[in-house]
């Protein structure tokens, strides 16, 4: 299971637990609604932060792969004999 799915599951569990705790608390309706609204905002912020971290991670990996491919093509252009052999062996 990926880290993103686990983290999202944990965040959803925490939000559900907090919501149930608030709903069963002996407060007035207005206070309870304010608490629910606050918890919803907190959850939204957590999800947004997790999503941004995920996007940063994917972008970083994409850039690394792009740089590796660029290095490989430059190497192949500078030494076609060696680059061709590496390309053949990498396809196998």
C-alpha positions in Angstrom: 0.0 0.0 0.0 1.4 3.4 -0.9 2.3 6.0 1.7 -0.2 8.5 0.3 -3.1 6.1 0.7 -2.1 5.2 4.3 -1.7 8.9 5.2 -5.1 9.7 3.6 -6.7 6.9 5.5 -5.2 8.0 8.8 -6.3 11.6 8.2 -9.9 10.4 7.3 -9.9 8.3 10.5 -8.8 11.2 12.6 -11.4 13.5 11.1 -14.2 10.9 11.6 -13.2 10.4 15.2 -13.1 14.1 15.9 -16.5 14.6 14.2 -18.1 11.8 16.2 -16.5 13.1 19.4 -17.9 16.6 18.8 -21.4 15.3 17.8 -21.7 13.3 21.1 -20.3 16.1 23.3 -22.9 17.8 25.5 -22.6 21.3 24.0 -25.2 23.6 22.5 -25.9 23.2 18.8 -24.2 26.5 17.8 -21.0 25.5 19.6 -21.1 22.1 18.1 -21.6 23.5 14.6 -18.6 25.9 15.1 -16.5 23.0 16.3 -17.5 20.9 13.2 -16.7 23.8 10.9 -13.3 24.3 12.6 -12.4 20.6 12.3 -13.5 20.6 8.7 -11.1 23.5 8.0 -8.3 21.7 9.8 -8.9 18.6 7.8 -9.0 20.5 4.5 -5.7 22.1 5.4 -4.2 18.7 6.2 -5.4 17.2 3.0 -4.1 20.2 1.0 -0.7 19.9 2.7 -0.5 16.2 2.0 -1.5 16.7 -1.6 1.2 19.4 -2.0 3.8 17.1 -0.6 2.7 14.4 -3.0 3.0 16.7 -6.0 6.4 17.9 -4.8 7.6 14.3 -4.5 6.3 13.4 -8.0 7.8 16.5 -9.5 11.2 15.7 -7.9 11.1 12.2 -9.3 10.1 13.4 -12.7 12.9 15.9 -12.8 15.4 13.2 -11.8 14.2 10.8 -14.6 14.3 13.7 -17.1 17.9 14.5 -16.1 18.9 10.8 -16.3 17.4 10.5 -19.8 19.1 13.7 -20.8 22.5 12.5 -19.5 22.0 9.1 -21.3 21.2 10.8 -24.6 24.2 13.1 -24.3 26.4 10.1 -23.6 25.0 8.3 -26.6 25.6 11.3 -28.9 29.2 11.8 -27.7 30.0 8.1 -28.1 27.6 6.5 -30.5 29.3 3.1 -30.4 29.1 2.8 -26.6 25.7 4.5 -26.4 24.2 2.1 -29.0 25.4 -0.9 -27.0 24.0 0.5 -23.7 20.7 1.1 -25.4 20.5 -2.4 -26.8 21.3 -4.0 -23.4 18.9 -1.7 -21.5 16.0 -2.9 -23.8 16.6 -6.6 -23.1 
